[in-house]
Amino acid sequence: MIDLIKKRLAEYKVTGPIEEENALKEIVQEIMLFSLWQAGFFEVAAFQGGTSLRILHGLNRFSEDIDFILRDPDPTFSWQPYLEKLTETCNEFGIAPEALDKNHMDRNVKAALIKDNSIANQLNLSFMNHQSSQKLKIKLEIDCNPPAGSGFEYTYLDFPVDFEVCHQDMSSNFALKTHALLCRPYLKGRDWYDFNWYIARGVTPNLPLLQNALIQYGPWEGEKLTVDRTWLVTALGEKIASIDWKEAADDVERFLKLVDQKSLSLWSERFYMSKLQKLDGLMK
């Protein structure tokens, strides 16, 4: 099975250690998705967030973590049974991960952490810098109390073998990304990269889902709110005017191939206001 991973890694044609590490993470993420499907995970949960855009829709940036939502709220959800299957499947591929259940029963978002250095050592990768203590880390997070209104789709993947993934549709994924843009308590440039990516593909956010998310969590929690095109354009415009765009670009740079990094020099209030104007036109 290690030869299958070697072949997959060669397809990336990486140009440096950061790209190499990102590519290996993505390969391991795909193996994790396969193992979760084997365990019946996608009967109760859906793939969402930046990693889903990367793996399912060809987003140009790499992604660190794997995000999911439950299809129906369940505060009793536990990662543990799925981690057992994940570890078993990874072992079949020559990966010996340390799987840690980071669940906190009083939290809506429950996490698990996968740490491994076995696969990188076997492949003799340069990003490891011959440091055997350095580990590949991937976090799994799932929202156990997601806002109502998501749409779901199914996609077949073929690595490591054929399997099926349930995931949010693009408009719903964009809605929760927009919620993050407006409510995340810290700046994450990757959110704005994805915002631009959606607009370039003519996608508009699922406004009823966004409204439910905003009322459920963030500065508008518990308020009566009507999220329409005018409200959203105004709220995003205010957010865009407040951003340190150099800091935002610095956050996303290491997740891009060298050829894609140059465009980050365009990031500014003027650049993103032009993107918002395009989104406004798409929603009319």
Backbone as CSV, one residue per row, in Angstrom:
resi,resn,N_x,N_y,N_z,CA_x,CA_y,CA_z,C_x,C_y,C_z
1,MET,0.813,-1.209,0.000,0.000,0.000,0.000,0.852,1.268,0.000
2,ILE,2.076,1.160,0.530,2.948,2.331,0.563,3.291,2.785,-0.847
3,ASP,3.348,1.847,-1.794,3.629,2.198,-3.192,2.488,3.019,-3.792
4,LEU,1.255,2.736,-3.354,0.099,3.505,-3.820,0.219,4.960,-3.376
5,ILE,0.669,5.164,-2.158,0.849,6.520,-1.633,1.996,7.219,-2.355
6,LYS,3.084,6.498,-2.614,4.216,7.074,-3.350,3.783,7.550,-4.735
7,LYS,2.984,6.724,-5.407,2.507,7.079,-6.739,1.611,8.307,-6.677
8,ARG,0.739,8.348,-5.683,-0.162,9.492,-5.521,0.630,10.773,-5.262
9,LEU,1.636,10.686,-4.419,2.449,11.857,-4.084,3.204,12.373,-5.306
10,ALA,3.679,11.456,-6.144,4.421,11.856,-7.340,3.555,12.676,-8.293
11,GLU,2.239,12.437,-8.267,1.321,13.162,-9.156,1.252,14.649,-8.826
12,TYR,1.601,15.031,-7.598,1.526,16.436,-7.194,2.654,17.276,-7.791
13,LYS,3.765,16.649,-8.150,4.904,17.386,-8.708,5.277,18.579,-7.820
14,VAL,5.517,18.308,-6.550,5.787,19.374,-5.587,7.121,20.049,-5.881
15,THR,7.232,21.314,-5.500,8.434,22.094,-5.792,9.197,22.520,-4.539
16,GLY,8.780,22.033,-3.373,9.471,22.404,-2.150,8.901,21.666,-0.966
17,PRO,9.552,21.788,0.189,9.127,21.025,1.364,7.737,21.380,1.885
18,ILE,7.326,22.642,1.768,5.993,23.017,2.263,4.923,22.373,1.394
19,GLU,5.093,22.448,0.076,4.140,21.786,-0.824,4.128,20.286,-0.580
20,GLU,5.288,19.725,-0.318,5.399,18.279,-0.077,4.601,17.874,1.161
21,GLU,4.750,18.649,2.225,4.005,18.349,3.448,2.507,18.510,3.222
22,ASN,2.108,19.582,2.528,0.687,19.795,2.250,0.106,18.662,1.409
23,ALA,0.877,18.204,0.419,0.407,17.121,-0.445,0.235,15.830,0.348
24,LEU,1.190,15.511,1.215,1.079,14.295,2.010,-0.121,14.371,2.956
25,LYS,-0.326,15.529,3.564,-1.506,15.701,4.422,-2.783,15.416,3.645
26,GLU,-2.843,15.927,2.426,-4.051,15.734,1.634,-4.271,14.256,1.302
27,ILE,-3.203,13.545,1.007,-3.319,12.117,0.727,-3.840,11.376,1.957
28,VAL,-3.308,11.715,3.119,-3.774,11.091,4.356,-5.225,11.482,4.640
29,GLN,-5.604,12.718,4.347,-6.990,13.139,4.511,-7.933,12.282,3.667
30,GLU,-7.527,11.988,2.428,-8.364,11.170,1.552,-8.504,9.749,2.107
31,ILE,-7.415,9.209,2.643,-7.485,7.879,3.253,-8.415,7.907,4.475
32,MET,-8.377,8.998,5.236,-9.270,9.143,6.389,-10.738,9.189,5.945
33,LEU,-11.012,9.929,4.877,-12.380,9.993,4.367,-12.866,8.605,3.956
34,PHE,-11.998,7.844,3.308,-12.341,6.477,2.915,-12.664,5.631,4.142
35,SER,-11.845,5.762,5.179,-12.079,4.955,6.383,-13.380,5.363,7.073
36,LEU,-13.693,6.653,7.065,-14.948,7.123,7.668,-16.149,6.586,6.883
37,TRP,-16.029,6.558,5.556,-17.108,5.973,4.753,-17.303,4.502,5.101
38,GLN,-16.200,3.768,5.241,-16.295,2.351,5.610,-17.029,2.173,6.942
39,ALA,-16.840,3.134,7.840,-17.441,3.038,9.173,-18.882,3.534,9.214
40,GLY,-19.444,3.945,8.064,-20.825,4.424,8.035,-20.996,5.864,8.499
41,PHE,-19.905,6.611,8.580,-19.933,7.982,9.092,-20.822,8.888,8.255
42,PHE,-20.803,8.719,6.929,-21.547,9.629,6.062,-23.045,9.320,6.012
43,GLU,-23.467,8.343,6.776,-24.903,8.148,6.969,-25.467,9.150,7.972
44,VAL,-24.593,9.720,8.810,-25.044,10.670,9.834,-24.394,12.043,9.684
45,ALA,-23.351,12.164,8.878,-22.585,13.400,8.808,-22.310,13.794,7.368
46,ALA,-21.916,15.053,7.183,-21.578,15.565,5.858,-20.256,16.324,5.908
47,PHE,-19.481,16.160,4.873,-18.196,16.835,4.683,-18.473,18.291,4.322
48,GLN,-17.728,19.232,4.901,-17.898,20.642,4.550,-16.608,21.409,4.815
49,GLY,-16.589,22.695,4.473,-15.419,23.524,4.739,-14.400,23.504,3.615
50,GLY,-13.237,24.133,3.881,-12.221,24.312,2.857,-11.639,23.029,2.308
51,THR,-11.466,22.014,3.164,-10.908,20.749,2.679,-11.863,20.071,1.707
52,SER,-13.170,20.209,1.943,-14.135,19.632,1.005,-14.061,20.343,-0.338
53,LEU,-13.858,21.658,-0.318,-13.719,22.389,-1.581,-12.473,21.927,-2.331
54,ARG,-11.406,21.676,-1.603,-10.150,21.241,-2.203,-10.288,19.854,-2.822
55,ILE,-10.788,18.903,-2.061,-10.820,17.512,-2.504,-11.957,17.247,-3.494
56,LEU,-13.101,17.878,-3.286,-14.265,17.592,-4.132,-14.400,18.528,-5.325
57,HIS,-13.904,19.761,-5.192,-14.184,20.773,-6.219,-12.943,21.450,-6.790
58,GLY,-11.740,21.022,-6.377,-10.532,21.533,-7.004,-10.067,22.901,-6.555
59,LEU,-10.429,23.327,-5.342,-9.909,24.571,-4.781,-8.381,24.568,-4.852
60,ASN,-7.789,25.694,-5.237,-6.342,25.723,-5.479,-5.496,25.693,-4.215
61,ARG,-6.070,26.017,-3.069,-5.254,26.040,-1.858,-5.368,24.712,-1.103
62,PHE,-4.285,24.358,-0.406,-4.319,23.208,0.484,-5.065,23.584,1.767
63,SER,-5.393,22.580,2.564,-6.151,22.812,3.787,-5.618,21.914,4.895
64,GLU,-5.682,22.393,6.144,-5.099,21.672,7.272,-6.034,20.647,7.885
65,ASP,-7.244,21.060,8.194,-8.163,20.259,8.988,-9.307,19.726,8.135
66,ILE,-10.053,18.784,8.686,-11.214,18.225,7.989,-12.456,18.547,8.815
67,ASP,-13.401,19.238,8.199,-14.600,19.704,8.903,-15.841,18.975,8.411
68,PHE,-16.740,18.720,9.367,-17.992,18.035,9.072,-19.116,18.697,9.862
69,ILE,-20.337,18.419,9.436,-21.508,18.736,10.247,-22.372,17.486,10.331
70,LEU,-23.063,17.328,11.443,-24.067,16.272,11.521,-25.260,16.655,10.659
71,ARG,-25.863,15.683,10.019,-27.032,15.969,9.192,-28.246,16.264,10.062
72,ASP,-28.266,15.724,11.258,-29.287,16.040,12.259,-28.576,16.258,13.590
73,PRO,-28.970,17.273,14.367,-28.285,17.550,15.637,-28.274,16.335,16.568
74,ASP,-27.147,16.133,17.242,-27.017,15.036,18.194,-25.918,15.391,19.206
75,PRO,-26.286,15.888,20.385,-25.278,16.287,21.373,-24.492,15.111,21.938
76,THR,-24.956,13.872,21.698,-24.269,12.695,22.248,-23.233,12.118,21.277
77,PHE,-23.054,12.745,20.138,-22.098,12.214,19.153,-20.718,12.025,19.777
78,SER,-20.056,10.917,19.402,-18.687,10.653,19.844,-17.843,10.213,18.654
79,TRP,-16.601,10.698,18.606,-15.673,10.292,17.561,-15.143,8.876,17.756
80,GLN,-15.175,8.367,18.975,-14.419,7.178,19.325,-14.635,5.982,18.397
81,PRO,-15.873,5.571,18.110,-16.019,4.381,17.254,-15.467,4.599,15.847
82,TYR,-15.525,5.810,15.356,-15.009,6.101,14.019,-13.480,6.139,14.015
83,LEU,-12.894,6.580,15.117,-11.437,6.614,15.202,-10.852,5.211,15.209
84,GLU,-11.571,4.263,15.786,-11.102,2.878,15.789,-11.001,2.344,14.360
85,LYS,-12.023,2.639,13.539,-12.002,2.205,12.143,-10.934,2.965,11.362
86,LEU,-10.785,4.229,11.649,-9.788,5.042,10.969,-8.380,4.488,11.205
87,THR,-8.097,4.166,12.461,-6.780,3.614,12.800,-6.549,2.283,12.092
88,GLU,-7.579,1.457,12.071,-7.476,0.143,11.411,-7.176,0.300,9.922
89,THR,-7.880,1.203,9.258,-7.668,1.407,7.823,-6.299,2.010,7.541
90,CYS,-5.905,2.983,8.346,-4.586,3.596,8.164,-3.475,2.556,8.294
91,ASN,-3.632,1.630,9.223,-2.635,0.573,9.393,-2.472,-0.251,8.123
92,GLU,-3.576,-0.456,7.398,-3.519,-1.207,6.149,-2.680,-0.491,5.096
93,PHE,-2.561,0.827,5.237,-1.791,1.626,4.275,-0.390,1.954,4.791
94,GLY,0.020,1.280,5.834,1.349,1.498,6.362,1.471,2.721,7.237
95,ILE,0.337,3.259,7.673,0.321,4.438,8.535,-0.064,3.985,9.940
96,ALA,0.696,4.436,10.921,0.418,4.054,12.315,0.088,5.303,13.123
97,PRO,-1.115,5.844,12.955,-1.425,7.129,13.584,-1.753,6.994,15.072
98,GLU,-1.572,8.099,15.763,-2.063,8.247,17.129,-3.367,9.042,17.022
99,ALA,-4.479,8.414,17.330,-5.799,9.040,17.197,-6.314,9.433,18.574
100,LEU,-6.523,10.713,18.776,-6.924,11.230,20.078,-8.308,11.853,19.990
101,ASP,-9.222,11.359,20.805,-10.567,11.914,20.871,-10.525,13.131,21.778
102,LYS,-10.776,14.313,21.201,-10.730,15.570,21.951,-12.124,16.089,22.285
103,ASN,-13.081,15.176,22.328,-14.462,15.571,22.607,-14.597,16.262,23.959
104,HIS,-15.385,17.315,23.967,-15.868,17.924,25.202,-17.387,17.886,25.105
105,MET,-18.014,17.126,25.971,-19.440,16.860,25.832,-20.293,18.117,25.940
106,ASP,-19.729,19.197,26.521,-20.510,20.416,26.660,-20.310,21.362,25.470
107,ARG,-19.609,20.927,24.431,-19.366,21.774,23.276,-20.103,21.261,22.057
108,ASN,-20.545,22.205,21.218,-21.243,21.812,19.998,-20.280,21.258,18.954
109,VAL,-19.079,21.820,18.889,-18.082,21.350,17.926,-17.132,20.394,18.645
110,LYS,-17.091,19.157,18.176,-16.267,18.129,18.818,-15.120,17.750,17.889
111,ALA,-13.959,17.567,18.488,-12.741,17.412,17.701,-12.029,16.104,18.007
112,ALA,-11.253,15.674,17.031,-10.322,14.557,17.202,-9.026,14.965,16.511
113,LEU,-7.906,14.479,17.023,-6.605,14.834,16.474,-5.869,13.566,16.043
114,ILE,-5.388,13.573,14.813,-4.614,12.462,14.274,-3.165,12.919,14.134
115,LYS,-2.254,12.189,14.756,-0.825,12.516,14.673,-0.064,11.295,14.165
116,ASP,0.880,11.540,13.243,1.624,10.406,12.672,2.971,10.874,12.139
117,ASN,4.007,10.075,12.363,5.283,10.326,11.694,5.764,9.100,10.923
118,SER,5.002,8.018,10.967,5.443,6.780,10.323,5.474,6.897,8.808
119,ILE,4.448,7.527,8.223,4.358,7.552,6.763,5.439,8.445,6.161
120,ALA,5.688,9.615,6.775,6.708,10.521,6.241,8.097,9.903,6.347
121,ASN,8.340,9.202,7.440,9.644,8.545,7.594,9.844,7.449,6.552
122,GLN,8.780,6.704,6.263,8.882,5.646,5.255,9.176,6.208,3.869
123,LEU,8.625,7.400,3.598,8.799,8.003,2.284,10.071,8.848,2.184
124,ASN,10.740,9.056,3.322,11.989,9.826,3.363,11.789,11.220,2.774
125,LEU,10.785,11.924,3.294,10.423,13.221,2.738,11.299,14.342,3.295
126,SER,11.546,15.342,2.455,12.456,16.419,2.850,11.862,17.324,3.914
127,PHE,10.520,17.477,3.971,9.946,18.404,4.945,10.165,17.934,6.376
128,MET,10.450,16.636,6.546,10.692,16.129,7.893,12.035,16.603,8.451
129,ASN,12.938,17.026,7.532,14.251,17.518,7.957,14.979,16.522,8.864
130,HIS,14.716,15.239,8.629,15.372,14.178,9.399,15.078,14.277,10.904
131,GLN,13.958,14.894,11.248,13.562,14.996,12.651,12.488,13.950,12.930
132,SER,12.876,12.841,13.509,11.944,11.736,13.700,10.813,12.083,14.662
133,SER,11.009,13.134,15.455,9.966,13.512,16.413,8.888,14.377,15.780
134,GLN,9.148,14.914,14.577,8.165,15.757,13.908,7.022,14.901,13.392
135,LYS,5.791,15.360,13.642,4.632,14.555,13.276,3.693,15.322,12.356
136,LEU,3.083,14.573,11.459,2.005,15.087,10.644,0.766,15.167,11.531
137,LYS,0.083,16.321,11.542,-1.083,16.487,12.406,-2.280,16.933,11.576
138,ILE,-3.385,16.249,11.768,-4.636,16.588,11.091,-5.759,16.555,12.130
139,LYS,-6.511,17.640,12.183,-7.622,17.706,13.137,-8.943,17.454,12.420
140,LEU,-9.794,16.655,13.041,-11.156,16.424,12.577,-12.099,17.188,13.496
141,GLU,-13.012,17.950,12.928,-13.999,18.671,13.731,-15.385,18.454,13.150
142,ILE,-16.366,18.312,14.042,-17.750,18.145,13.594,-18.674,19.016,14.429
143,ASP,-19.564,19.721,13.769,-20.579,20.532,14.438,-21.766,19.628,14.742
144,CYS,-22.002,19.412,16.040,-23.074,18.497,16.464,-24.420,19.196,16.605
145,ASN,-24.434,20.518,16.464,-25.681,21.282,16.525,-25.702,22.294,15.379
146,PRO,-25.671,21.803,14.139,-25.579,22.713,12.997,-26.877,23.490,12.787
147,PRO,-26.792,24.687,12.222,-28.015,25.431,11.903,-28.832,24.702,10.850
148,ALA,-30.137,24.905,10.886,-31.031,24.247,9.928,-30.918,24.906,8.557
149,GLY,-31.146,24.101,7.521,-31.258,24.661,6.183,-30.219,24.226,5.174
150,SER,-29.297,23.326,5.544,-28.281,22.865,4.593,-28.876,21.975,3.511
151,GLY,-28.299,22.075,2.335,-28.568,21.116,1.280,-27.397,20.155,1.180
152,PHE,-27.660,18.921,0.787,-26.602,17.906,0.738,-26.529,17.259,-0.639
153,GLU,-25.333,16.833,-0.983,-25.086,16.123,-2.235,-24.166,14.937,-1.956
154,TYR,-23.995,14.092,-2.969,-23.120,12.919,-2.850,-22.132,12.924,-4.004
155,THR,-20.875,12.640,-3.676,-19.818,12.585,-4.691,-19.015,11.303,-4.504
156,TYR,-18.631,10.686,-5.632,-17.789,9.493,-5.599,-16.330,9.901,-5.759
157,LEU,-15.487,9.378,-4.895,-14.046,9.559,-5.003,-13.405,8.216,-5.348
158,ASP,-12.191,8.249,-5.924,-11.578,6.991,-6.376,-10.186,6.757,-5.795
159,PHE,-9.799,7.535,-4.793,-8.546,7.253,-4.088,-8.848,7.164,-2.599
160,PRO,-8.383,6.094,-1.929,-7.516,5.021,-2.428,-8.240,3.983,-3.295
161,VAL,-9.578,3.863,-3.116,-10.425,3.057,-3.999,-11.754,3.801,-4.093
162,ASP,-12.680,3.304,-4.890,-13.967,3.978,-5.038,-14.739,4.006,-3.716
163,PHE,-15.251,5.187,-3.374,-16.146,5.314,-2.222,-16.984,6.575,-2.389
164,GLU,-17.962,6.760,-1.511,-18.936,7.843,-1.641,-18.894,8.746,-0.417
165,VAL,-18.993,10.055,-0.666,-18.969,11.045,0.405,-20.245,11.884,0.342
166,CYS,-20.906,12.039,1.476,-21.995,12.999,1.597,-21.376,14.343,1.990
167,HIS,-21.811,15.410,1.325,-21.240,16.721,1.623,-22.285,17.813,1.427
168,GLN,-22.033,18.964,2.007,-22.893,20.115,1.774,-22.841,20.517,0.306
169,ASP,-23.964,21.010,-0.221,-23.905,21.585,-1.558,-23.130,22.900,-1.503
170,MET,-22.727,23.402,-2.645,-21.836,24.563,-2.708,-22.454,25.801,-2.066
171,SER,-23.736,26.027,-2.315,-24.387,27.218,-1.777,-24.444,27.178,-0.248
172,SER,-24.692,26.000,0.311,-24.731,25.849,1.765,-23.338,25.987,2.366
173,ASN,-22.350,25.417,1.687,-20.970,25.548,2.146,-20.553,27.023,2.158
174,PHE,-20.943,27.753,1.121,-20.645,29.180,1.034,-21.332,29.951,2.165
175,ALA,-22.551,29.525,2.509,-23.272,30.198,3.595,-22.509,30.095,4.909
176,LEU,-22.011,28.905,5.235,-21.283,28.749,6.497,-19.905,29.406,6.424
177,LYS,-19.320,29.480,5.239,-18.076,30.239,5.087,-18.335,31.727,5.308
178,THR,-19.459,32.215,4.807,-19.820,33.619,5.017,-20.069,33.892,6.491
179,HIS,-20.698,32.935,7.166,-20.885,33.063,8.615,-19.536,33.202,9.304
180,ALA,-18.545,32.412,8.888,-17.206,32.513,9.471,-16.582,33.876,9.183
181,LEU,-16.764,34.389,7.973,-16.220,35.708,7.626,-16.761,36.786,8.545
182,LEU,-18.033,36.695,8.871,-18.682,37.734,9.666,-18.522,37.532,11.168
183,CYS,-18.317,36.295,11.609,-18.379,35.996,13.044,-17.102,35.442,13.656
184,ARG,-16.180,34.965,12.839,-14.959,34.394,13.417,-14.235,35.465,14.233
185,PRO,-13.835,35.151,15.470,-13.241,36.185,16.331,-11.796,36.528,16.001
186,TYR,-11.238,35.916,14.987,-9.879,36.229,14.557,-9.824,36.191,13.034
187,LEU,-8.802,36.806,12.467,-8.668,36.889,11.019,-8.062,35.609,10.466
188,LYS,-8.708,35.053,9.461,-8.215,33.864,8.776,-8.272,34.132,7.280
189,GLY,-7.110,34.388,6.697,-7.058,34.742,5.289,-7.617,33.673,4.369
190,ARG,-7.536,32.420,4.798,-8.070,31.332,3.978,-9.573,31.484,3.753
191,ASP,-10.280,32.062,4.727,-11.713,32.332,4.537,-11.935,33.266,3.355
192,TRP,-11.103,34.295,3.250,-11.270,35.278,2.183,-10.816,34.722,0.842
193,TYR,-9.844,33.844,0.847,-9.457,33.175,-0.388,-10.635,32.360,-0.922
194,ASP,-11.294,31.635,-0.032,-12.436,30.817,-0.437,-13.594,31.690,-0.912
195,PHE,-13.819,32.815,-0.250,-14.853,33.774,-0.649,-14.658,34.172,-2.110
196,ASN,-13.444,34.527,-2.458,-13.112,34.907,-3.826,-13.355,33.749,-4.792
197,TRP,-12.979,32.546,-4.360,-13.112,31.346,-5.190,-14.583,31.064,-5.517
198,TYR,-15.460,31.157,-4.516,-16.896,30.945,-4.751,-17.431,31.923,-5.791
199,ILE,-17.097,33.193,-5.616,-17.628,34.227,-6.503,-17.150,34.005,-7.928
200,ALA,-15.883,33.612,-8.094,-15.340,33.348,-9.432,-16.103,32.234,-10.134
201,ARG,-16.744,31.369,-9.358,-17.507,30.254,-9.926,-18.998,30.520,-9.947
202,GLY,-19.401,31.732,-9.648,-20.797,32.119,-9.754,-21.692,31.541,-8.673
203,VAL,-21.102,31.143,-7.547,-21.876,30.555,-6.445,-22.362,31.667,-5.531
204,THR,-23.598,31.568,-5.068,-24.148,32.501,-4.084,-24.516,31.729,-2.818
205,PRO,-24.468,32.393,-1.662,-24.733,31.666,-0.416,-26.211,31.345,-0.202
206,ASN,-26.441,30.242,0.469,-27.781,29.819,0.903,-28.213,30.764,2.030
207,LEU,-29.012,31.770,1.710,-29.322,32.827,2.672,-30.150,32.343,3.870
208,PRO,-31.132,31.461,3.699,-31.847,30.967,4.897,-30.916,30.247,5.871
209,LEU,-29.973,29.449,5.348,-29.010,28.778,6.216,-28.116,29.804,6.906
210,LEU,-27.636,30.799,6.160,-26.803,31.840,6.750,-27.544,32.575,7.855
211,GLN,-28.790,32.896,7.615,-29.580,33.578,8.643,-29.694,32.737,9.900
212,ASN,-29.989,31.465,9.743,-30.094,30.573,10.905,-28.770,30.505,11.661
213,ALA,-27.653,30.452,10.903,-26.339,30.377,11.550,-26.021,31.655,12.317
214,LEU,-26.345,32.801,11.742,-26.064,34.080,12.391,-26.884,34.258,13.669
215,ILE,-28.110,33.806,13.645,-28.968,33.917,14.831,-28.515,32.937,15.909
216,GLN,-27.940,31.819,15.475,-27.521,30.791,16.428,-26.207,31.126,17.112
217,TYR,-25.278,31.771,16.386,-23.963,32.035,16.951,-23.351,33.272,16.324
218,GLY,-22.732,34.131,17.142,-22.047,35.318,16.661,-22.644,36.584,17.241
219,PRO,-22.246,37.732,16.727,-22.735,39.009,17.255,-24.247,39.186,17.162
220,TRP,-24.891,38.445,16.265,-26.341,38.571,16.094,-27.106,37.456,16.814
221,GLU,-26.442,36.728,17.677,-27.058,35.588,18.367,-28.338,36.006,19.069
222,GLY,-29.424,35.284,18.789,-30.699,35.508,19.450,-31.494,36.685,18.924
223,GLU,-30.954,37.449,17.997,-31.663,38.614,17.476,-32.637,38.217,16.368
224,LYS,-33.632,39.080,16.161,-34.489,38.930,14.999,-33.735,39.520,13.821
225,LEU,-33.568,38.714,12.793,-32.696,39.111,11.703,-33.295,38.636,10.387
226,THR,-33.267,39.499,9.386,-33.674,39.109,8.039,-32.475,39.281,7.118
227,VAL,-31.894,38.180,6.703,-30.692,38.223,5.867,-31.113,38.145,4.403
228,ASP,-31.036,39.292,3.729,-31.296,39.343,2.293,-30.060,39.921,1.607
229,ARG,-30.160,40.140,0.311,-29.001,40.619,-0.443,-28.482,41.945,0.101
230,THR,-29.371,42.870,0.369,-28.949,44.190,0.842,-28.254,44.101,2.190
231,TRP,-28.838,43.327,3.109,-28.233,43.194,4.439,-26.840,42.586,4.322
232,LEU,-26.711,41.550,3.509,-25.451,40.838,3.414,-24.359,41.705,2.788
233,VAL,-24.687,42.406,1.720,-23.695,43.257,1.067,-23.205,44.344,2.024
234,THR,-24.116,44.910,2.801,-23.737,45.937,3.772,-22.821,45.362,4.845
235,ALA,-23.195,44.198,5.402,-22.402,43.581,6.475,-21.021,43.176,5.980
236,LEU,-20.938,42.600,4.783,-19.647,42.197,4.241,-18.791,43.414,3.885
237,GLY,-19.429,44.471,3.393,-18.689,45.685,3.080,-18.029,46.282,4.315
238,GLU,-18.757,46.289,5.427,-18.189,46.796,6.686,-17.028,45.918,7.144
239,LYS,-17.167,44.608,6.956,-16.099,43.690,7.353,-14.857,43.897,6.488
240,ILE,-15.055,44.009,5.196,-13.938,44.190,4.268,-13.142,45.458,4.615
241,ALA,-13.845,46.508,5.007,-13.184,47.770,5.341,-12.345,47.683,6.614
242,SER,-12.579,46.647,7.419,-11.880,46.531,8.700,-10.664,45.591,8.657
243,ILE,-10.422,44.935,7.525,-9.427,43.868,7.448,-8.017,44.412,7.199
244,ASP,-7.041,43.822,7.871,-5.625,44.038,7.550,-5.282,43.040,6.447
245,TRP,-5.236,43.499,5.205,-5.137,42.578,4.079,-3.753,41.964,3.930
246,LYS,-2.732,42.619,4.435,-1.398,42.009,4.450,-1.388,40.807,5.385
247,GLU,-1.993,40.956,6.543,-2.077,39.847,7.492,-2.901,38.701,6.910
248,ALA,-3.989,39.035,6.234,-4.838,38.010,5.628,-4.076,37.232,4.559
249,ALA,-3.322,37.940,3.722,-2.551,37.276,2.661,-1.460,36.392,3.248
250,ASP,-0.824,36.865,4.310,0.239,36.068,4.950,-0.304,34.740,5.478
251,ASP,-1.555,34.743,5.945,-2.146,33.513,6.494,-2.295,32.437,5.428
252,VAL,-2.650,32.826,4.233,-2.986,31.835,3.208,-1.791,31.442,2.345
253,GLU,-0.717,32.223,2.367,0.382,32.046,1.412,0.960,30.631,1.411
254,ARG,1.198,30.050,2.577,1.868,28.752,2.615,0.975,27.606,2.149
255,PHE,-0.309,27.873,1.950,-1.222,26.840,1.466,-1.393,26.882,-0.052
256,LEU,-0.642,27.775,-0.715,-0.727,27.916,-2.164,0.565,27.464,-2.822
257,LYS,0.452,26.968,-4.035,1.630,26.702,-4.839,2.277,28.040,-5.207
258,LEU,3.567,28.014,-5.483,4.304,29.239,-5.778,3.656,30.041,-6.903
259,VAL,3.160,29.348,-7.927,2.581,30.028,-9.084,1.329,30.816,-8.705
260,ASP,0.644,30.428,-7.627,-0.589,31.092,-7.221,-0.363,32.190,-6.190
261,GLN,0.833,32.282,-5.644,1.073,33.231,-4.557,1.135,34.679,-5.017
262,LYS,1.509,34.917,-6.255,1.676,36.281,-6.756,0.384,37.091,-6.649
263,SER,-0.750,36.440,-6.878,-2.022,37.166,-6.869,-2.363,37.726,-5.493
264,LEU,-1.712,37.216,-4.448,-1.978,37.740,-3.102,-1.560,39.203,-2.977
265,SER,-0.670,39.673,-3.858,-0.261,41.077,-3.813,-1.410,42.017,-4.169
266,LEU,-2.474,41.477,-4.765,-3.646,42.286,-5.124,-4.584,42.519,-3.951
267,TRP,-4.426,41.729,-2.896,-5.395,41.785,-1.810,-5.399,43.158,-1.147
268,SER,-6.562,43.763,-1.125,-6.735,45.099,-0.564,-8.227,45.332,-0.397
269,GLU,-8.588,46.424,0.265,-10.001,46.770,0.392,-10.624,46.984,-0.985
270,ARG,-9.921,47.660,-1.867,-10.452,47.923,-3.206,-10.694,46.617,-3.963
271,PHE,-9.737,45.686,-3.872,-9.867,44.404,-4.564,-11.096,43.648,-4.069
272,TYR,-11.271,43.564,-2.757,-12.382,42.778,-2.229,-13.721,43.487,-2.350
273,MET,-13.721,44.799,-2.379,-14.982,45.492,-2.647,-15.447,45.214,-4.078
274,SER,-14.492,45.044,-4.990,-14.875,44.686,-6.365,-15.469,43.283,-6.403
275,LYS,-14.941,42.377,-5.585,-15.501,41.024,-5.508,-16.900,41.055,-4.902
276,LEU,-17.078,41.896,-3.894,-18.400,42.023,-3.274,-19.409,42.586,-4.265
277,GLN,-18.973,43.525,-5.087,-19.860,44.076,-6.114,-20.290,42.985,-7.093
278,LYS,-19.369,42.095,-7.421,-19.709,40.988,-8.318,-20.699,40.046,-7.641
279,LEU,-20.492,39.751,-6.345,-21.446,38.905,-5.618,-22.823,39.560,-5.590
280,ASP,-22.874,40.861,-5.374,-24.142,41.580,-5.372,-24.879,41.360,-6.694
281,GLY,-24.140,41.436,-7.790,-24.751,41.210,-9.092,-25.245,39.794,-9.283
282,LEU,-24.507,38.821,-8.743,-24.931,37.428,-8.857,-26.221,37.153,-8.088
283,MET,-26.439,37.895,-6.993,-27.612,37.636,-6.148,-28.856,38.380,-6.621
284,LYS,-28.732,39.292,-7.593,-29.898,40.052,-8.065,-30.843,39.148,-8.865
